[in-house]
Amino acid sequence: MNDFEEYFKAGEPGRRERAEAWATAIGLQQVDGLVPSQFLFNTAIDHIEGRITQNQARRRIRDYYAAPTTPTTNAASNATGAISRRSSATCSSAKTTK
């Protein structure tokens, strides 16, 4: 879907670190056989670009996946939501360990 490579080359260390954290979190989803949603990529980009804070990204993801499911929602998207929440925590711990 999206590639964070352009952010790895960015001159701003904050953007680079956020992109690396999101790439790791999304990579963990893919290792688990899940396909991250476009919503997750858009949220990641908003956070990397500094349009939203880490807490806003976490709330956005939590609220999105906590919304009532529709008949077209499948178990994979629910699993993606659970992994997204775990990924958000990974982004948080990556920030605090640097």
C-alpha positions in Angstrom: 0.0 0.0 0.0 2.0 2.9 1.3 5.8 3.1 1.7 7.4 5.2 4.4 10.7 5.3 2.6 10.4 9.0 1.8 10.2 9.7 5.6 13.3 7.6 6.3 15.3 10.0 4.1 13.7 13.1 5.6 16.0 15.6 7.3 13.7 15.9 10.3 14.7 13.3 12.9 11.2 13.4 14.5 9.5 12.4 11.2 12.1 9.7 10.6 11.7 8.2 14.0 7.9 8.2 13.8 8.0 6.7 10.3 10.3 3.9 11.6 8.0 3.2 14.5 4.9 3.0 12.2 6.8 0.9 9.7 7.7 -1.5 12.5 4.1 -1.6 13.8 2.6 -2.2 10.4 5.3 -4.8 9.6 4.2 -6.7 12.7 0.7 -6.8 11.4 1.9 -8.1 8.1 4.0 -10.8 9.8 0.8 -11.9 11.5 -0.8 -12.3 8.1 -3.0 -9.2 8.4 -3.5 -6.5 5.9 -3.3 -3.0 7.4 -6.2 -0.8 6.5 -5.9 2.4 4.5 -7.4 4.1 7.6 -4.3 2.9 9.6 -1.9 4.2 6.9 -3.7 7.5 6.7 -3.5 7.8 10.5 0.2 6.9 10.4 0.9 9.6 7.8 -1.0 12.2 9.8 1.1 11.4 12.8 4.4 11.3 10.9 3.6 14.6 9.3 2.8 16.1 12.7 -0.8 16.9 11.9 -1.9 14.8 14.9 -0.2 13.8 18.1 0.6 10.3 19.2 -2.3 10.3 21.6 -4.7 11.6 18.9 -3.5 8.7 16.6 -4.1 6.2 19.4 -7.6 7.6 20.1 -8.4 7.7 16.4 -7.5 4.0 16.0 -9.2 2.9 19.2 -12.4 4.8 18.2 -12.4 3.5 14.6 -12.1 -0.2 15.6 -14.5 0.2 18.6 -17.3 1.4 16.2 -20.2 -1.0 15.7 -19.4 -3.5 13.0 -21.5 -3.8 9.9 -22.4 -7.1 8.1 -19.6 -6.5 5.7 -17.0 -6.3 8.5 -15.2 -9.6 8.8 -13.0 -11.2 11.5 -9.8 -10.1 9.8 -10.7 -6.4 10.1 -11.4 -7.0 13.8 -8.1 -8.8 14.2 -6.4 -5.9 12.4 -8.0 -3.5 14.9 -6.6 -5.5 17.8 -3.2 -5.6 16.2 -3.5 -1.9 15.4 -4.0 -1.2 19.1 -0.9 -3.3 19.9 1.0 -1.5 17.1 0.0 1.9 18.6 1.6 0.7 21.9 4.7 -0.3 20.0 4.9 3.2 18.5 4.5 4.6 22.0 7.3 2.4 23.5 9.6 3.1 20.5 9.3 6.8 21.3 10.0 6.4 25.0 13.0 4.2 24.5 15.0 6.6 22.3 
